[in-house]
């Protein structure tokens, strides 16, 4: 394991997970809280934990792609010559 990697213990949907990464503890607490909240919201629709996890992943990837497109658009605007 690389020197900058840390172990984080997370509790999501009443299940414990150990995640290894280079994030800060504050970042991982926020990630854990948001995932737990979003998973609970999806599961309130009477779907299985597995289906809720897949739906949460779909939402996360969709949001990531939208944010990447926004970032790409801003970079293109910055690089475009002014008229």
C-alpha positions in Angstrom: 0.0 0.0 0.0 1.4 3.4 -0.9 2.5 5.7 1.9 -0.2 8.3 1.3 -3.1 5.8 1.4 -5.2 5.7 4.6 -7.9 3.4 5.8 -11.4 4.8 6.5 -14.1 3.0 8.4 -17.5 3.9 7.0 -21.0 2.9 8.0 -23.6 3.0 5.2 -27.1 1.6 5.5 -26.1 0.0 8.8 -23.2 -1.9 7.2 -19.6 -1.3 7.9 -17.1 -0.8 5.1 -13.3 -0.1 5.0 -12.2 2.1 2.2 -8.6 2.8 1.3 -7.6 6.0 -0.3 -5.8 9.3 -0.1 -8.7 11.5 0.8 -9.0 13.5 4.0 -11.0 12.2 6.9 -13.4 15.1 6.5 -13.9 14.3 2.9 -14.7 10.7 3.6 -17.1 11.6 6.4 -19.0 13.8 3.9 -18.9 11.1 1.2 -20.2 8.5 3.7 -23.0 10.8 5.0 -24.1 11.7 1.5 -24.1 8.1 0.3 -26.0 7.0 3.4 -28.6 9.7 2.9 -29.1 9.1 -0.8 -29.2 5.3 -0.4 -31.9 5.7 2.3 -33.9 8.0 0.1 -33.8 5.5 -2.8 -34.6 2.5 -0.5 -37.6 4.4 0.8 -39.2 3.5 -2.6 -39.3 -0.1 -1.5 -36.4 -1.3 -3.6 -33.8 -3.9 -2.5 -30.5 -2.7 -1.2 -28.8 -4.1 -4.4 -31.2 -2.2 -6.7 -30.8 1.0 -4.6 -27.0 0.7 -4.8 -27.2 0.3 -8.6 -29.5 3.3 -8.9 -27.2 5.4 -6.6 -24.3 4.4 -8.8 -26.2 5.4 -12.0 -27.0 8.8 -10.4 -23.4 9.3 -9.3 -22.0 8.6 -12.7 -24.6 10.7 -14.4 -23.8 13.6 -12.1 -20.1 13.1 -12.7 -20.5 13.2 -16.5 -22.6 16.4 -16.3 -20.0 18.1 -14.1 -17.2 17.0 -16.4 -19.1 18.5 -19.4 -19.5 21.7 -17.4 -15.8 21.8 -16.7 -14.9 21.0 -20.3 -17.3 23.8 -21.5 -15.6 26.3 -19.0 -12.2 25.3 -20.2 -13.2 25.7 -23.8 -14.6 29.2 -23.1 -11.4 30.2 -21.3 -9.3 29.1 -24.2 -11.5 30.6 -26.9 -10.3 33.9 -28.3 -12.3 36.9 -27.2 -14.3 38.7 -29.9 
